[in-house]
Amino acid sequence: MADLDDRGQIILIAAFAMAVMFVSLALVVNSAIFTENLASRGETSGSDDALVVRHEVEQSVGGAVAHANTYNTSSDATLEANVTDSVATIGESLANQQAATGKVVTVDGPTAFDHGTRIRDNASGGSDFRNASGGATIQQDWRVASDVDRMRAFRMNVSSASGFQVNLSETAGSDTWRVEVDESGGEFVVTVHESGTTVGDCTTTGSPNYVTIDVTRSLVAGEPCPHLQFARGIDGQYDVLYNDSDDVVGNYTMVVDGTPESDNLKSSTSAGPDPYETNALYSATVTYRYDGPAIVYDTKVRVAPGEPR
Amino acid sequence: MNRPSSRPTNDRAVSSTLNYVLSLAIASLLVTGLLIAGGTFVEDRQTEVIRSELGVIGQQVASDINRADRLLTAGDGGTRVVINQSFPKRITGTGYDVQLNPGDDELVLTSVDPEVRIDVHVETDSPLVSSHADSGIVVVKNTSSGELEITNG
């Protein structure tokens, strides 16, 4: 007969083995819970913030470029110096602002500039859009610029119009893109044509006294106009022409990277009733670096405010 | 009770010993069965948890690759992107490694023991380069030629 003290050994061993099993099961379940935790982990690296700050840099430097193009445009060197000074200030204030949340942001430059020409008619109270009486006769159909690679910040403020057209035509090819501005019953109608085919139109609501048309940003009276896709269908360089420019009253401004038709434009930097051209920066490229706890982003940012996307 | 006189006397008290041995055998059988079933259950759970954990880690690495791709696309030349994220060294008691396979646009995650393999699809604008990272901190960065790769931090 076995000793009574030795009884129940199998149950004891079994109990021990099952205890070990339960502990392993607990570990496994714990890992499963951790997996859920990992799965719900959102954006930890800060890449969204890096893009937000990049956008801020683009906006701020864009403001500096637009400001430099508006004031003191005496020479390309002056424009560059003004933007360079502004970028230094922007870099400093962004660095201070971001340091508060533990990020190091560095903005330097600009490392490169693209020069262009700003063409503007800002006659007080508005004027028609005919050319200046420089080297050419005043006409209603005239060429604003030729061999244009790019164009940005083309805005018009129109208080009355009847069939005025902006034409873009390919220098080498035959495709055209046209915007026509009309006024009927107090409403302004902006119609877009591509190579002779009407794409569609956008109409202002109510009876406004004037309408702002941001041609390169596809806005009519501040509202997005889906038909107004700047230079769609145009490949390569193009010429910019105005037609029936005596049938419109208002102001306009644009920055072109191309050859302005100087015969049709005044060279004066002073405001006047006729369109004039000034030196302008088309774009500036700055370096941007964002250092976060789990991210390094180092890139260049090309800034051309109002350029179509 | 009368017993036949021919029955040998050394057969006496056999039934209690037999009873003891039989109950011991049955108890061991039951306990062994219970342990085997329990062990298999735990192993199955472990494999499942490793599978889901590899899936989650794969998705996290894939979104890091997509974030890097987005930053790279937003840049205007001369761009450098480095994104790191820390993951557990061991998942449910096993190590694992991550392989970026540009041919199939896939991340392949493999655990060591038990061996579980998970494929996670990655879709990017920037080209990917065949690269490998062990468990721990996984870094996504771009190479000098603008390709995205994974490595350890």
Interface residues (C-beta under 8 A of the other chain):
Chain A: A2 I10 I11 I13 A14 A17 M18 M21 S24 L25 L27 V28 V29 S31 A32 F34 T35 L38 A39 R41 E43 T44 S45 S47 A50 L51 R54 T285 T287 A294 I295 V296 Y297 D298 T299 K300 V301 R302
Chain B: Y20 L24 A27 S28 V31 L34 L35 G38 G39 F41 V42 R45 Q46 V49 S52 E53 V56 I57 Q59 Q60 D64 R67 A68 R70 L71 A74 G75 D76 G77 G78 T79 R80 V81 V82 I83 N84 Q85 F87 P88 I91 T92 G93
